[in-house]
């Protein structure tokens, strides 16, 4: 038996209240109902992962994730973690719809493998860089909430603002205008979360242009499977358009490239898994599609893994790794270091650099 052989898999609930509800066009979370995963190698090395299911986006729940983790653990025990990509392929074949569970296990496997090899995850992914700047999100809500949030984001020293829209276009327009008034120099990312039809999205862009409110990116304006609508928005104006919910697999990314449907793709490890996300990034690079890194409602653990991924690969035009700032409690230690908008993983020497404060359950 190799020291890299997987000996055990454990998991426990990771329920964390948020400082405010994380509201998007298709749903709201007041508590992050996540799952903490631990894997143990034959030599005793522990690797940590996090599953962050978000039913409004992927249909996954905490309970469905727990069930998937139990089934997947049976596939992994006794396997050599150095073969992590083959294991990721086996997990996808067994649990295609359980992306959060697969992502958590891939994360824990790589954390353990890289700790054993004394390799930081940013170096494992390519070592292109170790830091970059993130935006911060204004969740769905009132115009007054949007304006207050914009001022608070400026106070944090964060310069790029992402606004959750996709409800009533008239209210959304007022909210965007209020954010622009509060932070006129801030690049604005609009995130429709599938909430608009193509006509509504194009009309919004027209009105924003008329008001001279610049938009840096329009993310997922139309429904997940509305490829024609997405393409219509993408070719309507000069504003870059990103796919999020529409692209969860490498096959989706290939279709987006073939149909010239978007100018950018938001890669989220939690909706694809790490191995699949690497394939998506490779397709985007080959097709000249811009890269964005994002996530679900994740703690510092999963967000730090995404930071390692994006920094290590390099070339990400948009970074949206802000949900740890929405957590009312921090049951984990370590992770990226943040100063204003800047996130850095340069200090991590092995694995992803995050561990729990609390003891784990069997």
C-alpha positions as CSV (number, residue, x, y, z in Angstrom):
1,X,0.0,0.0,0.0
2,X,1.3,3.5,-1.0
3,X,1.4,6.4,1.5
4,X,-0.9,8.1,-1.1
5,X,-3.6,5.4,-0.8
6,X,-6.9,6.8,0.4
7,X,-7.8,5.2,3.8
8,X,-10.9,7.1,4.9
9,X,-13.5,9.7,3.9
10,X,-15.5,11.6,6.4
11,X,-18.0,14.5,6.2
12,X,-20.0,16.8,8.5
13,X,-22.5,19.7,8.1
14,X,-21.1,23.2,7.7
15,X,-24.0,25.5,8.4
16,X,-23.0,29.2,8.5
17,X,-25.3,32.2,8.9
18,X,-24.8,35.1,6.5
19,X,-24.6,38.7,7.4
20,X,-27.4,39.4,5.0
21,X,-29.4,37.1,2.7
22,X,-27.6,36.2,-0.5
23,X,-30.4,37.0,-2.9
24,X,-30.3,36.4,-6.7
25,X,-33.1,36.3,-9.3
26,X,-33.8,32.6,-8.8
27,X,-33.5,32.2,-5.0
28,X,-32.2,33.4,-1.7
29,X,-29.9,31.9,1.0
30,X,-29.8,33.2,4.6
31,X,-27.6,30.4,5.8
32,X,-24.9,28.6,3.8
33,X,-25.9,24.9,4.2
34,X,-22.6,23.4,3.1
35,X,-20.7,20.2,3.9
36,X,-17.1,19.9,5.2
37,X,-15.3,16.8,3.8
38,X,-12.1,15.2,5.0
39,X,-10.0,12.4,3.4
40,X,-7.2,10.6,5.1
41,X,-4.2,9.0,3.4
42,X,-2.5,5.8,4.5
43,X,0.3,7.8,6.2
44,X,-2.3,9.9,8.1
45,X,-2.2,13.0,6.0
46,X,-5.6,14.8,6.0
47,X,-7.1,16.7,3.1
48,X,-10.0,19.0,3.4
49,X,-12.8,19.9,0.9
50,X,-16.1,21.8,0.9
51,X,-19.3,21.2,-0.9
52,X,-21.5,24.3,-1.4
53,X,-24.8,23.2,-3.0
54,X,-27.1,25.9,-4.2
55,X,-30.5,24.6,-5.2
56,X,-31.5,27.8,-7.1
57,X,-28.5,27.3,-9.4
58,X,-27.8,23.6,-9.8
59,X,-30.7,21.9,-8.0
60,X,-28.4,20.4,-5.4
61,X,-29.2,20.5,-1.7
62,X,-27.3,19.7,1.4
63,X,-29.2,16.4,1.9
64,X,-28.6,15.3,-1.8
65,X,-25.0,16.2,-1.4
66,X,-24.6,14.1,1.8
67,X,-26.1,11.1,0.0
68,X,-23.8,11.5,-3.0
69,X,-20.8,11.8,-0.8
70,X,-21.6,8.5,0.9
71,X,-21.9,6.8,-2.5
72,X,-18.8,8.3,-3.9
73,X,-16.7,7.4,-0.8
74,X,-17.2,3.8,-1.7
75,X,-15.5,4.4,-5.0
76,X,-12.5,6.1,-3.5
77,X,-11.4,4.0,-0.5
78,X,-8.3,2.1,-1.3
79,X,-7.4,4.2,-4.4
80,X,-4.1,6.0,-5.1
81,X,-4.8,9.7,-4.7
82,X,-1.9,10.5,-7.2
83,X,-4.4,9.3,-9.8
84,X,-6.8,12.1,-8.9
85,X,-7.9,12.9,-12.4
86,X,-8.9,9.3,-13.2
87,X,-10.8,9.3,-9.9
88,X,-12.5,12.5,-10.9
89,X,-13.6,10.9,-14.1
90,X,-15.0,7.9,-12.3
91,X,-16.9,10.1,-9.9
92,X,-18.4,12.1,-12.7
93,X,-19.6,8.9,-14.4
94,X,-21.2,7.7,-11.2
95,X,-22.7,11.0,-10.0
96,X,-23.0,13.4,-12.9
97,X,-25.6,15.7,-11.2
98,X,-23.7,15.9,-7.9
99,X,-21.1,18.5,-8.8
100,X,-20.8,20.0,-5.3
101,X,-20.0,16.6,-3.8
102,X,-17.5,15.8,-6.5
103,X,-15.8,19.1,-6.2
104,X,-15.5,18.7,-2.4
105,X,-13.9,15.2,-2.8
106,X,-11.6,16.4,-5.7
107,X,-10.5,19.3,-3.5
108,X,-9.8,17.1,-0.5
109,X,-7.9,14.6,-2.6
110,X,-5.7,17.3,-4.1
111,X,-5.2,19.0,-0.7
112,X,-3.9,15.7,0.8
113,X,-1.8,14.8,-2.3
114,X,-0.2,18.2,-2.4
115,X,0.4,18.2,1.4
116,X,2.1,14.9,1.1
117,X,4.2,16.2,-1.9
118,X,4.9,19.6,-0.1
119,X,3.4,21.4,-3.1
120,X,1.1,24.5,-2.8
121,X,-2.0,24.2,-4.9
122,X,-1.2,27.4,-6.9
123,X,2.0,25.7,-8.1
124,X,0.1,22.5,-8.9
125,X,-2.2,24.4,-11.2
126,X,0.7,26.1,-13.0
127,X,2.3,28.8,-10.8
128,X,1.4,31.6,-13.2
129,X,0.7,34.0,-10.3
130,X,-0.2,34.1,-6.6
131,X,-2.5,37.1,-6.3
132,X,-5.2,39.1,-8.1
133,X,-8.1,41.4,-7.3
134,X,-11.7,40.4,-6.7
135,X,-15.0,42.2,-7.1
136,X,-17.7,42.3,-4.5
137,X,-21.4,41.6,-5.0
138,X,-24.5,43.6,-4.3
139,X,-27.3,41.1,-3.8
140,X,-30.8,41.5,-5.1
141,X,-32.9,44.0,-3.1
142,X,-34.1,47.6,-3.1
143,X,-32.5,50.7,-4.7
144,X,-31.6,52.0,-1.2
145,X,-29.9,48.7,-0.3
146,X,-27.9,48.9,-3.6
147,X,-26.7,52.4,-2.9
148,X,-25.7,51.6,0.7
149,X,-23.9,48.4,-0.4
150,X,-21.9,50.3,-3.1
151,X,-20.6,52.8,-0.5
152,X,-19.7,49.9,1.9
153,X,-17.8,48.2,-0.9
154,X,-15.9,51.4,-1.7
155,X,-15.0,51.6,2.0
156,X,-13.5,48.1,1.8
157,X,-11.2,49.3,-1.0
158,X,-12.8,47.1,-3.6
159,X,-13.1,48.8,-6.9
160,X,-15.2,46.5,-9.1
161,X,-18.9,46.0,-8.2
162,X,-21.1,43.1,-9.2
163,X,-24.9,43.7,-9.1
164,X,-27.4,40.9,-8.9
165,X,-30.3,41.7,-11.3
166,X,-32.9,39.7,-13.2
167,X,-36.1,40.9,-11.5
168,X,-38.2,43.8,-12.6
169,X,-36.1,45.6,-15.2
170,X,-37.3,49.0,-14.1
171,X,-36.2,48.4,-10.5
172,X,-33.0,46.9,-11.7
173,X,-32.3,50.0,-13.8
174,X,-32.8,52.2,-10.8
175,X,-30.5,50.0,-8.7
176,X,-27.8,50.1,-11.3
177,X,-28.1,53.9,-11.6
178,X,-27.9,54.2,-7.8
179,X,-24.7,52.1,-7.6
180,X,-23.1,54.1,-10.4
181,X,-24.0,57.4,-8.6
182,X,-22.5,56.1,-5.4
183,X,-19.4,54.6,-7.1
184,X,-19.0,56.4,-10.5
185,X,-15.5,55.1,-11.1
186,X,-16.3,51.4,-10.3
187,X,-16.5,48.9,-13.2
188,X,-19.9,47.3,-13.0
189,X,-20.7,43.6,-13.6
190,X,-24.4,42.8,-14.1
191,X,-25.5,39.3,-13.2
192,X,-28.9,38.3,-14.5
193,X,-28.8,34.8,-13.1
194,X,-31.2,33.7,-15.9
195,X,-33.8,36.3,-14.9
196,X,-34.4,38.1,-18.3
197,X,-35.6,37.3,-21.7
198,X,-33.3,38.5,-24.5
199,X,-35.5,41.5,-25.4
200,X,-35.5,42.7,-21.8
201,X,-31.7,42.3,-21.5
202,X,-31.1,44.2,-24.8
203,X,-33.5,47.0,-23.8
204,X,-31.6,47.3,-20.5
205,X,-28.3,47.7,-22.2
206,X,-29.8,50.3,-24.6
207,X,-31.1,52.4,-21.7
208,X,-27.8,52.1,-19.8
209,X,-25.9,53.3,-22.9
210,X,-28.4,56.2,-23.2
211,X,-27.6,57.2,-19.6
212,X,-23.9,56.8,-20.2
213,X,-23.6,54.1,-17.5
214,X,-20.8,51.8,-18.6
215,X,-21.0,48.0,-18.1
216,X,-17.8,45.9,-17.9
217,X,-19.7,42.6,-18.2
218,X,-23.2,41.2,-18.5
219,X,-23.3,37.8,-16.9
220,X,-26.0,35.2,-17.7
221,X,-28.8,37.5,-18.8
222,X,-31.1,34.8,-20.1
223,X,-32.3,31.3,-19.0
224,X,-29.8,28.5,-18.8
225,X,-30.9,26.7,-21.9
226,X,-31.8,29.7,-24.0
227,X,-28.8,29.6,-26.3
228,X,-30.5,31.8,-28.9
229,X,-31.4,34.5,-26.4
230,X,-27.9,34.5,-25.0
231,X,-26.4,34.9,-28.5
232,X,-28.8,37.7,-29.2
233,X,-27.6,39.6,-26.2
234,X,-24.0,38.8,-26.9
235,X,-24.3,40.4,-30.4
236,X,-26.5,43.3,-29.5
237,X,-23.9,45.7,-28.2
238,X,-20.2,46.0,-27.4
239,X,-20.8,44.9,-23.8
240,X,-19.1,41.6,-23.1
241,X,-21.5,38.8,-22.2
242,X,-20.7,35.9,-19.9
243,X,-22.2,32.4,-19.5
244,X,-22.6,31.0,-16.0
245,X,-25.5,28.6,-15.6
246,X,-25.4,27.8,-19.3
247,X,-21.9,26.3,-19.1
248,X,-21.3,23.6,-16.5
249,X,-19.4,21.1,-18.6
250,X,-16.6,21.1,-21.2
251,X,-19.2,20.1,-23.8
252,X,-21.2,23.3,-22.9
253,X,-18.0,25.4,-23.3
254,X,-17.3,23.8,-26.7
255,X,-20.8,24.6,-27.9
256,X,-20.5,28.2,-26.6
257,X,-17.3,28.5,-28.6
258,X,-18.7,26.8,-31.8
259,X,-21.8,29.0,-31.7
260,X,-20.0,32.3,-30.7
261,X,-22.6,32.6,-28.0
262,X,-20.5,34.5,-25.4
263,X,-17.4,36.5,-24.9
264,X,-16.7,35.1,-21.4
265,X,-17.4,32.0,-19.4
266,X,-17.7,32.0,-15.6
267,X,-15.9,28.9,-14.3
268,X,-17.1,27.7,-11.0
269,X,-15.4,24.6,-9.5
270,X,-18.6,23.9,-7.5
271,X,-20.8,23.5,-10.6
272,X,-18.3,21.5,-12.6
273,X,-15.6,19.9,-10.4
274,X,-11.9,20.7,-10.7
275,X,-11.0,18.3,-13.5
276,X,-13.9,19.4,-15.7
277,X,-13.1,23.1,-14.9
278,X,-9.6,22.5,-16.2
279,X,-11.1,21.2,-19.5
280,X,-13.4,24.2,-19.7
281,X,-10.5,26.6,-19.2
282,X,-8.5,24.9,-22.0
283,X,-11.4,25.2,-24.4
284,X,-11.9,28.9,-23.6
285,X,-8.2,29.6,-24.1
286,X,-8.2,27.8,-27.5
287,X,-11.4,29.7,-28.6
288,X,-10.3,33.1,-27.4
289,X,-13.1,33.3,-24.8
290,X,-12.4,35.3,-21.7
291,X,-12.1,33.6,-18.3
292,X,-14.0,34.5,-15.1
293,X,-13.7,32.7,-11.8
294,X,-16.6,32.6,-9.4
295,X,-18.4,30.3,-6.9
296,X,-21.5,29.5,-5.0
297,X,-22.1,30.7,-1.4
298,X,-18.8,29.3,-0.2
299,X,-16.5,29.7,2.8
300,X,-12.9,30.6,2.7
301,X,-12.0,27.0,2.0
302,X,-13.7,26.6,-1.4
303,X,-13.0,30.2,-2.4
304,X,-9.3,29.7,-1.6
305,X,-9.2,26.7,-3.9
306,X,-10.7,28.8,-6.6
307,X,-8.1,31.4,-6.0
308,X,-5.3,28.8,-6.3
309,X,-6.9,27.6,-9.5
310,X,-7.3,31.0,-11.2
311,X,-3.9,32.3,-10.0
312,X,-2.1,29.1,-11.0
313,X,-3.6,29.0,-14.4
314,X,-3.5,32.7,-15.0
315,X,-5.3,34.7,-17.6
316,X,-8.6,35.4,-15.7
317,X,-10.2,38.7,-16.8
318,X,-12.8,38.7,-14.1
319,X,-12.6,37.5,-10.5
320,X,-15.7,37.1,-8.2
321,X,-14.5,35.4,-5.0
322,X,-16.3,37.4,-2.4
323,X,-18.7,35.1,-0.5
324,X,-16.4,34.7,2.6
325,X,-17.1,38.4,3.2
326,X,-20.8,37.5,3.6
327,X,-20.2,34.9,6.4
328,X,-21.2,35.8,9.9
329,X,-19.0,33.1,11.4
330,X,-15.6,31.7,10.4
331,X,-15.2,28.1,11.5
332,X,-12.1,27.7,9.3
333,X,-8.6,29.1,9.6
334,X,-6.1,29.9,6.9
335,X,-6.8,30.5,3.2
336,X,-6.1,33.5,1.0
337,X,-5.0,36.7,2.6
338,X,-7.1,39.8,1.6
339,X,-6.1,43.4,1.6
340,X,-8.8,45.5,0.0
341,X,-9.6,43.9,-3.3
342,X,-6.3,41.9,-3.4
343,X,-6.4,38.2,-2.7
344,X,-3.0,36.4,-2.2
345,X,-2.1,32.7,-1.9
346,X,1.6,33.3,-2.0
347,X,2.1,32.3,1.7
348,X,0.6,28.8,1.2
349,X,3.4,26.2,1.1
350,X,1.4,22.9,0.8
351,X,-2.1,22.1,-0.3
352,X,-4.7,24.8,-0.2
353,X,-3.9,26.1,3.2
354,X,-7.3,25.9,5.0
355,X,-8.2,23.8,8.0
356,X,-11.2,23.7,10.4
357,X,-11.2,25.3,13.8
358,X,-13.6,22.7,15.2
359,X,-13.0,18.9,15.5
360,X,-14.4,16.7,12.8
361,X,-17.0,14.1,13.4
362,X,-16.7,10.5,12.2
